[in-house]
Amino acid sequence: MENFESQIIRRCQAGELKEFGQLYDRYIKKIYDFIYYKTMHRETAEDLTSQTFFKAMDKINQFDPAKGNFSSWLYRIARNTVIDHYRTKKPETDVADFWDLADNANLELDLDLKQKLAEIEKYLTKFRPSQREIVIMRFWDQLSYQEIAEITGQTAANCKMIVHRVMTGIRQDLSLIVLYLLIISKQLLWPLT
Amino acid sequence: MATDLKNILEELYQIDPELKQHETELITLIKKIIANKPDTKFDKRFAKRLKAQLLRQSSTSTKSGFNFFAEFANTRKLAFATMGIALIALVAIPVLTNLRSKNFLPQEFDQTQFNVTKLDHEAFGPLAATKLSQSNDAILKADNISGEGELTRVAGLGGAGFAAAAPSVVSMPAPDFVNYNYIYVGDELNLTDEQVEVYKRVKGVNLAPQASNLIKQLSSNIADLSKFNNAKLENATIVEDKSFGYIINIMFGEGMINIDRNWQKWPQINCTTEACFEAQRVRESDIPTDETLIKISDDFLKEYGISLSNYGAPEVQQTWLRAYAETVNKADFYFPEIISVVYPLKINNRSVYEQDGSSKMGLIINIDVKNKKVAGVSNLTTQSYQSSDYTAETDDNRILKIVAKGGINSWFYGDNQATVNIQVNTPKIELIRYYQYRDNQSQELLIPALIFPVIDPPTDQGYYRQNIVVPLVKELLDQSANQDFGGPIRIMVEPQTVTDKIAPTIAPLR
């Protein structure tokens, strides 16, 4: 039995594009959030979300369920839309989110985010963009590794491994800081004579 | 969050069990990252606005099923195109030059030949939904964690589809949702047939050996195709190289032919300014009368020898008229560039509807309104079927209870939403197209169903159902009762005052 989403897609592909509204309802917030985490700017996220859904509706005939699920296909469109957006800002690199553009004075970020981002930036910016992206997709977008794999074109096992490396890396950094603080405090308590 | 944290930890331990020693640190870290997730400031007004724009756009563009080929024709990657064309020429031309003599195409690939092979009782296996695929499970999981409301699939029957009835969460904007209560005012149903005949279209077409042998003979500078073992010819594409030419795609595996515009040979709009686009817009005066549309369609079918022996009288799809009626400022309305004429498929004198009863299924002819020409043909299929009897539902009351909820594909927005009563009339027994997934393949079944016509459908924006559908196969209704899937889909909405908007002449449910 075909699931409800597949029926809607099939009907859209048969020309009943008004049915696309039901797909939109299911994914609008997820896709908007996904884009927001990459742009951290409401107007930009809204603009890129609009582009994503118009592209998806326009290209719905190219979606092939044999090659993956609709959700991953839609996220891939969103991801490529964000990459295209940043290419216009920094054409020489394949940046996938705002973190790589932190040095760009013209970058627009929502003001209230600064403190939150500063907190997390110390953990995440030291990792490669591709690693960081997967961690955010897992932790913030709450996508499964299988979904992340389909969206990014990597294997699920590789995605898991990346999150593991990032978490281990952060943990070790924290351990070193704790150790350093411990040594310092001991030196303060029992200074070398 | 707790469940997700647990899942993340378990995933990490799968890779490195030793990490468990540092669980406290990890939990702190993960919590910190999750807690610092920014508020995305999702604006429901934006979501509503965008949806309106998308729906407006959707009403002005009609798509035929296989634009991939049109896309391909437009691509500028000439090298790839040349390779493709060379292969197509090698494979398709010899096959197609023999089409008329049917040297390569077997008898089944004859759309005029309608035949049904009767099989044993319930030969297609259970019709009820199987568990969702892994990918769809993933979708539901993702829904579950978005944290904004509840989506519960309950009743329905077969058609609707979220096979897993587990509560799930979906995030969506909240337009003005309304629950519809369908009241039967027709004649007594009198369902007496204990069995109903379900059909399955036989899709695959085995090409004559000469066609497959062709592949063995193929060799080029690109690749030696003869090295591929047990290779079969699955698709062939013909590109008509003339003004207003077509792309014809023959799918042997599906037993289907689709025809689309060869975009390179059709006039294109090359506007760069708003004024130019405005000047190119379809005007109301461009829309041909129904008679003209049907004549264009009939002439095309006659010219290309497409038989209508299994199809009913043509019907012009008028869906755009509704959108037009709902548009306040008529000057803003984008008239459709394509209008479809449908020749409804008839199986043993029964029409075939889409699963939700929204439209009749059949041969679709898309007509380019500006150029007054056929832009494409879709759903041109072989007409070879198998049939098998299934136990039918004969309990009128049970069926009418399902009708009251809206049958299959109904949506329920919670008890706190406004409710509108709508009357439905005496049904006809017709067929609905129903897809069954089995062994990673989609089977197309035609299932007898009661089609209840809606009397005076509400004119509110957003209401679209013209028929309420209840399949007659008992197994599907049983599944519904067991809540494997179906039933009203509960959708997140903001609380609203309960109002019974209209109450036209209400006949008591029998």
Interface residues (C-beta under 8 A of the other chain):
Chain A: M1 E2 N3 F4 E5 S6 Q7 R10 R11 C12 Q13 A14 G15 E16 L17 K18 F20 G21 Y24 D25 R26 I28 K29 K30 Y32 D33 Y36 Y37 M40 R42 A45 E46 T49 S50 F53 F54 M57 I60 N61 Q62 G68 N69 F70 S71 S72 D110 L113 K116 L117 E119 I120 Y123 L124 V135 R138 F139 W140 Q142 L143 S144 Y145 Q146 E147 K160 M161 V163 H164 M167 T168 I170 R171 L174 S175
Chain B: D4 I8 E11 L12 Q14 I15 D16 L19 H22 E25 L26 L29 I30 K32 I33 I34 N36 K37 P38 T40 K41 F42 D43 F46 A47 L50 K51 Q53 L54 L55 Q57 S58 S59 S61 T62 K63 S64 G65 F66 N67 F68 E71 L127 A128 A129 T130 L132 S133 Q134 S135 N136 A138 I139 K141 A142 D143 I145 S146 E148 R153 G158 G159 A160 G161 F162 A163 V170 S171 M172 P173 T319 S340 E354 Q355 D356 S358 S359 I364 N366 S378 N379 N409 Y434 Y435 Q436 Y437 S442 Y464 F485 I491
